[in-house]
Amino acid sequence: MRPGVVFVPFLAFFAFWNFCKLPFYWETEPMTDVTYNTTACLAADRPQSCSGLTFEYHLFRAFGIDSKYKMVASKDLFIIPHTAIGVCLDVLFIFALVMGKRGLYEHSKLMLPMAAIFAIHVLPAADGSPDNVYHMPINYILAIGILIACAVGALGMYNDFKANDGEPPSRKRSGPLLFYSWVALGILVNSAPLFEWVLMGTSWRSKAVPDVPHPDSGHDFYTGLGCPWLGRIAAMMALFTVFMYSFDVYAEEKGERWRSPFNRDGPALWQLARRPYPDVEKVFYQMPERWLEATGECFVLCIGVSWLVTAMFNPGIFRDNILRSLVGYNNLCVGFDSVPARYCAMPLLVIQAVLAARYSYLDTIRLKATRAYLSWFQFQFGYWANMIFAVWMACFPMLLVITAEFESWASTKIHLFLFMATLFIMWAMIAGNIVEAEELETPTKIWFFLFTMHTLLLPVVGVIDVLGFHPDLSPEQIPSIRYEHPEPPVPWPVTAYLDYGWFLLLLLTVLFLPDAPPVETRMQVEMGMTYGKTESQDEDETEESDSEGGFKFVACEDE
């Protein structure tokens, strides 16, 4: 066992500890010096938010463990993304320790830029804790140290690249510069929580007197930017990136790097944009899964663009929308359910439908080519699952037309039930591939079991929340409770876990789908060709073909 592996449990603890803070940061609004309400906070039923943002805020919210030390920086634009990136870096450190010097070059492409962003993000808020407590430039020293370690790591990558004759040394041992830069980053990044713990320890069972927010809170650089939801979007994208990147290791170890979301050839959308169809007169092998992967990437792009646009032009919708009132949190739909984000989302969802239809077409060709090896049930299940999936994805943009809103309870219910139907249709499309497979690997079985459980349980909790949403009110009275604090029958963390978990498992589809042959395609141009069959085509032709103008598209199974 590598010596560094003994530190993996400690890094895993840091990652878990910091990750637990995010839900409490996400759904609570501690007061700042600007928003502090003296009248409300001096009352007998003093709200917890009156204490401001305290160290280890999740301990305060969950167990009432308070501290006399309050934080200065903006919760949304600094604390949330800072905590999320710290979690991501700890996960990447674990990869580094497990892999040792072998393959460190590839992971540095993500690790070093993320660490540099982490350090630069600290600088505008460096005057806060613990600097203002110890009266020492601790944050500045850590941030500059991280940037120096990143520069050394970049130099190490350059040396490894040159030593490998100008080729990325993906599976070779990294040089000492790159390796020790990772060691330095691991120490520097995880030093900050230690200072917080020391401060918490020195103030055990003590509270600030008076117990008010920090006098500098609400006046800091990040609060002054006035775009709090951008920090939350950055946090979500960082966590999502590292979550998907963690499976790059699995794909590489499996020897099927093409399945990885971080394929060296670039995203599936980029690959298809460069070469969507075969060259004339040349054989071209198409993996239907590549089009399915592009479908998922297009949806992720839609979500990212929509949430960004909503955060910039309509941030109030994140606090005032009926989906949050129903389930207690903001699900992915909230980002593109309102204007102007809806105008950006619609064309992207249409492109997604085209990509999904292309996948269904190619997978059906492959299904027909392998019909001799399939039972009647396997063929029929896969065939109809593909057809229904293609048709449904063409209808999916209707979710932006039939929206969830307080003004129309009927429209909201239709919107939710359409989404629930999507869960089962997506599951059926994936199940078709599972049913057709001759053999399933253990990771595929585990993934499909988890995906099935999430598909079954999410509609159950969703229906419970819909039926339990103010049954005493008529549809016309629903808008009257739009500003109430949401209290769904199912605790929101349960529903959020099933909701976001389902999407994440869906995005891992290509990674865990069973092996299947590619589709061999060829385009041929013939002078004098008319629509329909050419004279050279035999009547008993068994290959699947589609004639469009002067082109003949031929597809057959790869032997």
VENZI-V929160 format. One record per run of one state. SS is the DSSP state (H for helix, E for strand, L for the rest). FROM is the first residue (numbers start at 1). LEN is the number of residues. If there is no record, write none. Layout:
<<SS | FROM | LEN> <SS | FROM | LEN>>
This chain:
<<L | 1 | 2> <H | 3 | 25> <L | 28 | 10> <H | 38 | 4> <L | 42 | 6> <H | 48 | 4> <L | 52 | 2> <E | 54 | 1> <L | 55 | 2> <H | 57 | 7> <L | 64 | 6> <E | 70 | 1> <L | 71 | 4> <H | 75 | 25> <L | 100 | 2> <E | 102 | 1> <L | 103 | 1> <H | 104 | 20> <L | 124 | 7> <H | 131 | 4> <L | 135 | 3> <H | 138 | 26> <L | 164 | 9> <E | 173 | 1> <L | 174 | 2> <H | 176 | 14> <L | 190 | 1> <H | 191 | 12> <L | 203 | 18> <H | 221 | 5> <L | 226 | 2> <H | 228 | 27> <L | 255 | 2> <H | 257 | 3> <L | 260 | 8> <H | 268 | 7> <L | 275 | 5> <E | 280 | 1> <L | 281 | 2> <E | 283 | 4> <L | 287 | 1> <H | 288 | 26> <L | 314 | 1> <H | 315 | 4> <L | 319 | 3> <H | 322 | 6> <L | 328 | 4> <H | 332 | 5> <L | 337 | 4> <H | 341 | 29> <L | 370 | 1> <H | 371 | 3> <L | 374 | 2> <H | 376 | 25> <L | 401 | 4> <E | 405 | 1> <L | 406 | 2> <E | 408 | 1> <H | 409 | 28> <L | 437 | 5> <H | 442 | 26> <L | 468 | 7> <H | 475 | 7> <L | 482 | 10> <H | 492 | 16> <L | 508 | 1> <H | 509 | 4> <L | 513 | 6> <E | 519 | 7> <L | 526 | 18> <E | 544 | 5> <L | 549 | 2> <E | 551 | 7> <L | 558 | 2>>
